[in-house]
Amino acid sequence: MNLSVVCAAFGAFLAFMAFAFGFWGLLISAIFIVVGAFVGRAASGKLDWRGALDALTGRRSSS
């Protein structure tokens, strides 16, 4: 799949959630999408936990 198609589908999903469930439904679905993305990256071994934690705490890497 092309990245444009994936992003368009993601936008359509979020628009549907906003229309169907309001702002809070949109917010909750976006949070679940982000959590699912992190779990998927961690399961495939492509997530650098140290880099993610450093980015969340505001630290910069030296490399």
FENFENJO-V245370 format. One record per backbone hydrogen bond with DSSP energy under -0.5 kcal/mol. NH is the residue of the N-H (numbers start at 1). CO is the residue of the C=O. If there is no record, write none. Layout:
BEGIN
nh & co
NH & CO
NH & CO
END
This chain:
BEGIN
nh & co
6 & 2
7 & 3
8 & 4
9 & 5
10 & 6
11 & 7
12 & 8
13 & 9
14 & 10
15 & 11
16 & 12
17 & 13
18 & 14
19 & 15
20 & 16
21 & 17
22 & 18
25 & 21
26 & 22
27 & 23
28 & 24
29 & 25
30 & 26
31 & 27
32 & 28
33 & 29
34 & 30
35 & 31
36 & 32
37 & 33
38 & 34
39 & 35
40 & 36
41 & 37
42 & 38
43 & 39
44 & 40
45 & 41
45 & 42
46 & 41
47 & 41
48 & 46
49 & 47
52 & 48
53 & 49
54 & 50
55 & 51
56 & 52
57 & 53
58 & 54
59 & 54
END
